Amino acid sequence: MRTDSSPDWPTGALPAREHLPVPVAGTAAVLDVVIPVYNEEQDLQPCVRRLHEHLTRTFPYAFRVTIADNASTDTTPLVAARLAAELPGVSVVRLEQKGRGRALKAVWSASGAPVLAYMDVDLSTDLNALLPLVAPLISGHSDLAIGSRLARSSRVVRGPKRELISRAYNLILRGSLKARFSDAQCGFKAIRGDVARVLLPLVEDTGWFFDTEMLVLAERAGLRIHEVPVDWVDDPDSTVHIVRTATDDLKGVWRIGRALATGSLPLDRLARPFGDDPRDRELTGVPRGLARQLVGFCVVGVLSTLFYLLLYSGFRQFCGPQVANGLALLVSAVANTAANRRLTFKVRGRGGAVRHQAQGLVVFAIGLALTSGSLAALDAAGGHPAHSTELAVLVTANLAATVLRFLLFRAWVFPDQRQPYDTDTPEGSR
């Protein structure tokens, strides 16, 4: 997974999402629909003619249909060239290497249309879903849109084998990558052009996993994905190799999961990209992200407190209460700082990690003073207190220390910043 900061990475924020202007006669295409094909000499002509007729009759903006030929070896290039010559707004792009993802990435990256879409050549999806698919992108409401065969109102006709594989794959995505979109592999998707120019360079896959990788990265970056229920009739003559595709998809899930876990993807370049998020507004008396941070901090606090108590009970078996408290608090403090850094305050990558841990140790020292002082006061109050009494006092002291820890974390260790930490920023450069 690429992590360098070379100049060819997209930089700078995306513009604010806005409704596309009302079209003027003779203007450039607003929508570019890509049809990736490989050896589709039989299906290509009826597909393109039907799609072109539908767009001409129902779509209110200028459009273009691009046939992306993935190194076909039959007469597909000739059929495509004939269609481009006969139908206005139809063009052909020839690629000398196979791969649906490679074709989409190449055509979308070169297109100047503000809205980009693609669909499979078999037209399994009812074309009446096309306008609902792209309308949220034209209006500025959403960043990507996908057709979903798994929505409750979708009407789908396909065999049990493909149904089982599709649902199992989406369950894997939800369980392993925490994906919230319902249908990763439906061949019916759209994306805004400005988003594509920044997002596509991060997508590595060139085959069938391209869709999934694009959606996972978009979702993790906070982009808005709109889902459209579709009517779908499966193509029984599909040339897709199910076992090989499923194997490649699982390899892709592993690769993306590992990259997300290690923080090697520069998703902070896409996070909060548009400047129209109400959470980005400066409002007096409304701290940014406070509610989410409180929830995250409480969850981490509960877990780290349990971890601390277990450590304390273990250390107490062979050392005194002060030493056991200090060791348990030190170990749990390091884990607590790391967890809050990643989960509560959303700091990605290794940049600033050492400094954050050093500041966390200062916070730890304050907590140590509170808890150790409580133990000392307990000891001075009455001889040899019971172990349960020690734990109760420590819990109370830790609650007080927790409130102070959150305030220090938010105001000092992880202060609110417009520019998040970059995974490529060397330690100490900030």
Buried (B, 14 or more C-beta within 10 A) or exposed (E): EEBEEEEEBBEEEBEEBEEBEEBEEEEEBBBBBBBBBBBBBBBBBEBBBEBBEBBEEEBEBBBBBBBBBBBBEEBBBEBBBBBBEEBEBBBBBBBEEBBBBBBBBBBBEEBEBBBBBBBBBBBBBBBEBBBBBBBBBBEBEBBBBBBBBBBEEBEBEBEEEBBEBBBEBBEBBEEBBEBEBBBBBBBBBBBBBBBBBBBBBBBBBBBBBBBBBBBBBBBBBBBBBBBBBBBBBBBEEEEEEEEEBBEBBBEBBEBBBEBBEBBBBBBBBBBBBBEEBEEEEEEEEEEEBEEEBBEBBEBBBEBBBEBBBEBBBEBBEEEEBBEBBBBBBBBBBBBBBBBBBBBBBBBBBBBBBEEBBEBBBEBBEEBBEBBBEBBEEBBEEEEEBEEEEBBEBBBEBBEEBBEEBBEBBBEEBBEEEEEBBBBBBEEEEE
